[in-house]
Every structure is written in structure tokens, then in C-alpha cells.
Amino acid sequence: MNAQELADLMPNAAYLESDEPEMESSLHYAQLALLVACLEMLWQDKTDFFIGANLTIYFSKDQLKSKDFRGPDFFLVKQTEKRPRRSWVVWEEDGKYLSVIIELLSASTAQVDRTLKKELYQERFRTPEYFWFSPDTQEFAGYRLAGSRYEEILPNEYGQRWSQELDLFLGVYDGQLRYFLPSGDRVLTPSEVASEAVANAQEAQQTAAAAQQTAAAAELRAAKLTEQLKTLGVEPEA
């Protein structure tokens, strides 16, 4: 059955709201917001992706019957229209599944994230990359689909794991999961970008002020030299 045939048999996406529980702590909220905001800022000129934050994925009729909803904390879908959605409904998206998933582990979800969800993302979703991170314990792991099975993405010397789908490294910095460019530079948050802009402006002002002081001092020295030459009977212009 193709995507269109499946869509004809399934409920309209407009009636399918996200049905995910609240995040477990302020640490989880902050981490999720950071992942979304940084990637949105980095890819602000792109229009062919969708980022889901704590949204339900609807993928089958059996799932609707059993109400077995499995929404990742964070997911990315590439090569799709960038527009608001209430949930990700596979049969309304030409059968397209997710490109990257990141789960934020908590005491109540960690076991499911490491087992049942990992199996679902591997077997049913066929999601190319799956990462998890615990804001509480800093546990961090990553997997890439190789054939039919997930294989661990080994960390580099800095503990960062490469995401082919994002074309970025993921790594822990100051207790949070962050993106890193291939160059190793950290992808900044909007507030960090603003702070850096303010710091650069202040530095530019200080540099301009220093240049003005240097020019004023040079002018003063030139004036003194002119006076000294005149006292010696020498005309500076000559």
C-alpha cells in the first residue's frame, strides 16, 4: 500500500493533536528549547526541514486503535516543508519518517528510551540516527542505522559524536547537549549570539576610542614640536 492509499484510509491530520506528557523538569525544558533554538538559528535560511519538540508521531491504524503513542522529545525531518504542525502524521507526509531523533532521558523514561523506543525507531521508523541524553546524569549515546540495525556512533577525543544527518557534532558542554560545527566551534544559542554581538560592539568602541586617543596624542606631540622649532628660529613649513 502506497502513501496515498494509506492516507485515504486514515483520519485527517487536522484532527490528530499531539498527545505527549509534559517534560519532567526545568532541566529537560531548557535542554529541549536549546536544541530547537540553536538549530533554527543555524538553519534560518533553509526552508526544507521540520523540527518537532515533544510531538506525537502517528504512523499506523493499529497504533491509533491501541493508543500506543510514541513521540520523541526532539526530532528532525529533512526535505520537507517548513511549516507549523500539531503532530507528525506519516500518511499525510507522503509516508516520510524522521531523519534524526534525540530523547532526553529521565528516571521514568530511560529504560523505555533505551529499549522499546530504540527498537521502534530502528525497526519501524528506520530513522537514520538516534541519540539520547540525560540532563540529570549527563549520559549520552548515539546510534546510526547500518543495514537493519543500529550501531553505536563512537565519540571523538572530545566526547562528541558526529551526526551525518545534521552535518554537526553533538557533545556535552557545561552540562547540556550542544551542537558543534565540523571546525569544532560551538553552535551558539540566540542569547549567546546577542551577548557576543554586544561584546564585539563594545570592543569596537574601545578600539575606536583608543585610536582617537592615539591620534590626539600624535597631534599634541606635533604641536609641541612645531613650537620648539619656532623657538629655534626654524619655520616648520620650510
N, C-alpha and C positions, 0 to 999 in steps of 0.2 A: 504494500500500500504506500503510495507516494504521499508527499506532504499535503497536497491539495485534497486528496481523497480523505486523509485523516482529518484535515481541517473541517471538511463538510460534515463529518460525524460528531465533532466535538463542540462544546459550548463556545459561544463568542467570548473573546478575550476581555471584552468590556465588562463582563460580569464576574471575572475572576480576580478578586482582590488578593493582595499578599496576606498570608496568614502565619507570620513568623512571630515568635515570642520576643519580648524586649531583651536588649543586651543585659548582661549580668552585672556590670559595674561601670563606674565612670571611666575606668581604665580601658574597658572594651569600647565604649562610645568614642573616647578620644582617639584610640587606635584606628577604628573604622573611619572616622572623619578624616584622619590624617592620610590614610591610604587613598581615599576618594579625592581629597583636595589636591594632593601633590600630583596625582596622575592627570587630573583635569587641567591643572595649570601647565604641566609639561606638554600636554597634547591639546592645548587650547586652539590650535589652528586646524585640528583634524575634525572631521565630521562623520567618520565611518566607524564609530565604536559606541558601545553602551556599557556603562558601569552600573552594576547592581549592588545595593547595600542592604543586606538583611531582607531580601525579596524572595518570595516563593517561586520555585520553578515548577511549572505544570507541564507534564510530559506524557501522560497516558491516561486512558479511560479507567484502567484498574486503579491507578493512583487516586483518581477523583472518587471512586467508589469507596476505597479504603481510608481516604483522607490521610494518606501517608505522605505528608508534605515534607520536602527536603530542601530548604532554602539555605544556600551558602551565606556566610556573613558578608563576603565580598566576592564578586565575580566580574569578569570582563568578557565581553563578546566583541570580536573584531569583525570587520567587513559587514557592518550592519548600520542601519540608520540611527543617528544620534538624536533621540527624542525621548521625552518622559514616558515611562511605562509604570503601571500599577503592579505588574509582576512580569515574569518572563514565561510566555506561553509558547511552547515549542512548535505546536501545529499552526500558530499564527505567524511564525517567523521562518517559514519555509523549511521547517524541520531542523533549524540551526540550534546547536547546543553551545556550551560555554567554552571559551578559549583558555581561561585561567580561573582557578578558584583559590581563595585564601580563607581558611577557617580560623577563627580566634578561639582557642581552647579555653574552657572553664572547667571547674570541678564537676559540673553536672553534664557537660557535653563532650569532654575529652575522649572518653572511651568510644563513643559513637563516631566522633570525627576520625579517630584512628582506624576504625574497623568498618562499620556499616556504610558510612558516607564515603570512605575511601573506595570501598568495593563498588558502590553505586556510580561514583564518578569514573571509575575505571571500566566497569562492565557495561553500564547503560549509557551514561553521558559521553564516554570516550573523550573526556576533557584532557587535552594535551599535557597540562601541568596543574599540579595540586600542591599547595603549600599549607602548612599550619603554623600558628604562633600562639604562645600563651603570654598575654600581658602580665600575668601574675608570676610565672616561673621562668619566663624567657625561653621556654622550649621552642625550638624552631627546626622544622624539617621541610624538605621539598622533594617532589617526585615528578618524573617525566614519563609519559607513555612511550614504551618501547615495544612495538608489536602489540600484543594484547595485555601486557602487564605494566604496572608502574615500576620504575627503577629509581632508586634514590639519586637525587642531584647532590653530588658531593660538594662541600664548601671549599672555597679558596682559602688562602692563608689568612684572610681577614674574617673568616667565618661567613662569608657571603655566598649565596647560591645564584647561579645565572639562570635567568628566565629567557628562553628563546622567543616566547610569545610577546613579552614586553620589551625585549631588547634592552633589558636592565638587570642589574644585580638586585637581589633582596638581601638585606642584612640587618642586624640589630645595632642600633645606635641610641645611646642614652635611654635604654630600657624600652625602646619602641622599634617596631619593624619599619624599615625605611627603604626607599628606592635609591640606587646608586647608578650613575652613568657608567658606561664602559671605561671611561677615563679614571673612574674611582671617585669622582666628585659626588657628593650627596645631592639628591634632588631636594630642593628647598620647599618648605611649606609657604603658603601665601604670607604668613606673618614674618617668616624669616626673610623672604624676598623684600618685604616692606622695610624691615629693620636694616637690611643690607643697603637698600637704596638710601635710607636716611644717613647711614654711616658714610656711604660714598659721597653724598651731598655735603656732609659736614667736613669730610676730608678735602673735598674740592674747595670749599670755602676757606679752610685753613691754609691750603696751598696758595690760593689767590691772595689771602691776607699776607702770607709770608713773602710772596712775590712783590706785593705793594710796598712792604716794609723795606725789602732789599732795594727796590727802585728808589724809594725815598732816601735811604742811606747813601746810595750812589750819587743822588742829586746833591745831597748835603756835602759830600766829600768834594764833588766837582766845584761847588760854590766856594768852599774854603780854599781849594787850590787856586781858583781864579783870584781871590783876594790876595793870597800870598804872592802870586806872580805880579800883581799890580803894585804891591808894596816894594817889589824889587825893580820896578820900572819896566816890567815886561808886559806888553799887551797880549793877552791870551789869543785874541783873534789873529795876531800876526804870527 
